[in-house]
Amino acid sequence: MAIGRVTQSMMMRQSLAAIEMNSSRSASLQEQMSTGRRLSRPSDSPTDAILAMRVRAEAAANKQYAANASDGAGWLGQLDITLGSMTDQVRRARELALQGANDGAMSPAAREALAIEVEQIREGLITQANTSYLGRPIFGGVTAGSTAYDETGAYVGTPAAVNRTIGNGVQVRVDSEGPAVFGPDGASLFDDLAALASALRADDGTGIRSGVTALAGRLDALVDARTDVGIRQKRIEDVLAATVDTELTLTARLSDLEDVDLIKVAIEVKLADVAYQAALASSARVLSTSLMDYLR
């Protein structure tokens, strides 16, 4: 049976390989210690690197959803405030109509004063119907202009939904279409107020009573519109809360994949250094063999 001979060159190669391996491990651990990251390059762990890329993609998408939801919350918040103010103004106009409905109890001057206030309310409502958010009219649909209604109360917007994507395949409408809230041109809230002002001036009891009934319907429509906005606001608030939780979960997941346990790595660095020093000492003894050692 042949027995292999261990040569000096073989011992040298093995010693150098041990030194290189321990040096490489020590350098890798030192890099992890300084950066705090276990994955500095894909070759550190291809599988974990792929998972980390997927988690980062999910985190980026979640961040965009949160930004969209935040923008939508701004739109809906402006809608809620505006509809609340307009409801108060319409309620005031109805009170004026009820005052004017008292046949024979008011002088022409008093009726004129009521008509003037109704007209002022109408002008204010038209202004509020042109309320914008970040330069976009909240009742104007997808109009390229900055207004939804002209000074006469006619709709000049482009009716279409303004949506925000707040999840994978999930969209929420963040505007309200003017004609759907205030009525179409020729039979809108603004037309009702104009007719009421004329009826008050003319002491037209039938016209005034029609105005009272019409404004009651307009109040119901405004309340319904505000309720719908509130429902959409709640949905977006829930999404915003969920995106915060998702961000925390993804951050923790990414940390598990990429970050290191500094205490554990510090111990491993120390052990690697001990192994490296031992390899150096062992190699020094092996490689110190001279010709005299063979002549003994």
Secondary structure, 3 states (H helix, E strand, C coil): CCCCCCCHHHHHHHHHHHHHHHHHHHHHHHHHHHHCECCCCHHHCHHHHHHHHHHHHHHHHHHHHHHHHHHHHHHHHHHHHHHHHHHHHHHHHHHHHHHHCCCCCCCHHHHHHHHHHHHHHHHHHHHHHCCEECCEECCCECCCCCCCECCCCCECCECCCCEEEEECCEEEECCCCHHHHHCCCCCCHHHHHHHHHHHHHHCCHHHHHHHHHHHHHHHHHHHHHHHHHHHHHHHHHHHHHHHHHHHHHHHHHHHHHHECCHHHHHHHHHHHHHHHHHHHHHHHHHHCCCHHHHHC
